């Protein structure tokens, strides 16, 4: 099938790779403009752009697709490229720009979206992180016929998968990216024989996965240890949960809740013990075992390696928050 593909991060690149390998004709790739990243804040191409360049696929990087918006010249140039692509369908995966109605109406079969949740739960920008943070037992991928709403279109295909106890946002995203790519290939195969059966999303069970704000990454030790552990997993690899100790903002990458409660009267955030197994911290009527962490400018370390270079003692208390 002749396609337009729109996507930006690694999750999207996996889908594009599968579509290309399956022999679909990629007439145009839309991806976000290059962004500054790293210590030098040099411009970096998206994962999708890097793949498209490697395969010699045509690329457009408009700042907006709104013809009446802030960047009308970008949108007009994109419109010309989209019309010239003459695609049968558009596949969208974590693109990052809102598609106006003129784009949705352009391909003869419309625009198909790979969404990393079972809709209508976790519509929005951060479905993977919010599912882990909420303690969901499972999630999945929905292939959706896009409309003008925020992830409100009819469902075409869906497949669930378990959220494993050790999953963080990175590991879960990797699995969902492959699942989504394979499900999209199936959707296009079914669409090619006009056999897709759109199903309206249920009115019940709608939740929104709001974009992750860096300020959320600061650990609140007054929460239950199980809640803190889920948030640490949800914010790994980005933005990374953080905690302030002895004037240093530490990134906390791995932790789990312990079965026994914190000692009575111990302030939340107090360090109870440190060993090769991990660093035990009192939370709200519970305790957290930190297993992986990182000092500013240093590498991620196991708790055992971290303790060799940090004078950590029982009785120290993580301070009130600093933003990561």
Secondary structure, DSSP 8 states (H G I E B T S, - for coil): -EEEEEE-SHHHHHHHHHHHHTT-EEEEEE----EEETTTTEEE--HHHHHHHHHT--EE--S---TTSTTHHHHHHHHHHHHHH--SEEEEES--S---HHHHTTSTT-EEEEESS-TTTTEES-HHHHHHHHT-SEEEEEEEE--SSSS-S-EEEEEEEE--TT--HHHHHHHHHHHHHHHHHHHHHHHHTT----B---SSS--EE----GGGGB--TTS-HHHHHHHHHHTTTTT-EEEEETTEEEEEEEEEE-SS---TT--TTBEEEEETTEEEEEETTEEEEEEEEE-TTS-EEEHHHHHHHS---TT-B-BS----
